[in-house]
Amino acid sequence: MFAMTVEHKASTNYYREQYRPQFHFTPEENWMNDPNGMVYYNGEYHLFYQYHPNSNVWGPMHWGHAVSEDLVHWEHLPIALRPDENGMIFSGSAVVDWHDTSGFFGGESGLVAIFTHADEYPGTDKPRQRQSLAYSKDNGRTWKLYEGNPVLSEPRIIDFRDPKVFWHEDTGRWVMVIASGQTVSLYTSLNLKDWEFASEFGEGEGSHQGVWECPDLFQLPVDHSTDVKKWVMLVSLGDEPGLEEGSKTQYFVGEFDGKTFVNDNAHDKVLWVDRGWDNYAGVTWSDLPMASGRRVFMGWMSNWRYAIDTPTSVWRSAMTLPRELSLQTTESGVRLIQTPVPDIESIQEDGYLFEDVELKSGGNLFKGLKGNAVDLELDLDVSRANNVRLGLLKSEQEETVLEYDGKNSTLLFDRRRSGDASFHKSFAMTQSITLQAPKGRLKLRIFVDWSSVEVFGGDGEVVLTNLVFPSEESQGLELSTDGTVYVHKAKVSPLRSVWNRAAE
Ligand code: FRU
């Protein structure tokens, strides 16, 4: 389809290694971390990512590249950005420069990437992080590093990285949010090359248990309203021994006037994007067509605590499913809602649908059902049960467990017996999260993909993303209870691989 598409390895073993996700994005080979430069242009969703092309662990960072027309099927493209005399290519963003404000495109539009160049101050081992540009005139197929790089330096700040840029219509300026130690700094520009400091957000706000990384800032409607909107700032927190769960991503909801972000919540209120352990450095796509009103997020499905130890080869790490974001007013305030992009349903195979049945103690609704790439949709009345148990990726030896405790409104996730957990002492964990079942109605949407479980609870107000490494034989499913559960709906849909092109 694309002239520059990489030759796929023509083998039926393509994307069939142990643990290989079948409908999540993974690089063909080697190490990947943060999603970068996500931008939509001329009918394609671009995904760049932190990539080490020669190793299965982190190293000199490049930008790997893939494109998709539906956010589900991906086409791998050649590496977009390689380290040069200014250093490694760390995380950053990309925008469509529709009106050629940069002057790179001779009056036309084109793609500009804004990223961190990382090296050391000459003659020292002191890290130096400066912001640079690259641009593409051919739909992202080839990139030129701007000869005026770097365009933004701040020698007083050591951790100064991961610029996310967007066009702010009301002030007619580009805005950059960038991690600056344990705050986010905001800059503005008319041409993407000259940046002016606007404000700093974050001191005394939210969690400061780790270095701040990978910010994003965007506006979303509240409760699907056309006039009430709020700004959301995402901030990832690097792993520190004090953080029990390793690296995590927090968010703030507030107001933004083109220069300053003001948090609506109490300063010490911490809101997490994902309650699981394996969703980090996530940001959103730029330049999605306004008419669609969409804001789509994707994170790196791992955790700095153990990312380099996970037992996979020849690749390491996957991205989360792409998720649509919205805001909903709840009892505790305006909160982020995440739902998987609807296009994921295009890979559903015929499965099993249970409707209006009663499940009693001792029974397993999913008896005989199996799958390590499945989409589970549950709508249950749990008011006559203390406990509802969902077993995933199950065999005699292994099982990933989700258990709902209706009395305490908690969802327990347990991966202690999920499979290989030996590679890091933090991996075999259980966690318990508050999830409401209003009037006894428990709604869960769960995606299992060989080595990951993503849980969307309720309307998507509680999300949990966790890695697991079960043996291939562990595919059983269980839905059971200690009382009586009325099953309004339980749908089990096997999902097709999106990586089978080489075998076709
Ligand atoms: C986040 C991060 C970024 C940095 C990149 C380097 O995971 O640490 O702050 O730009 O990874 O690969």
Residues whose N, C-alpha, C, O or C-beta is under 5 A from the ligand:
A	BS01	FRU	D34 Q50 M61 F90 S91 R161 D162 E213 C214 A281
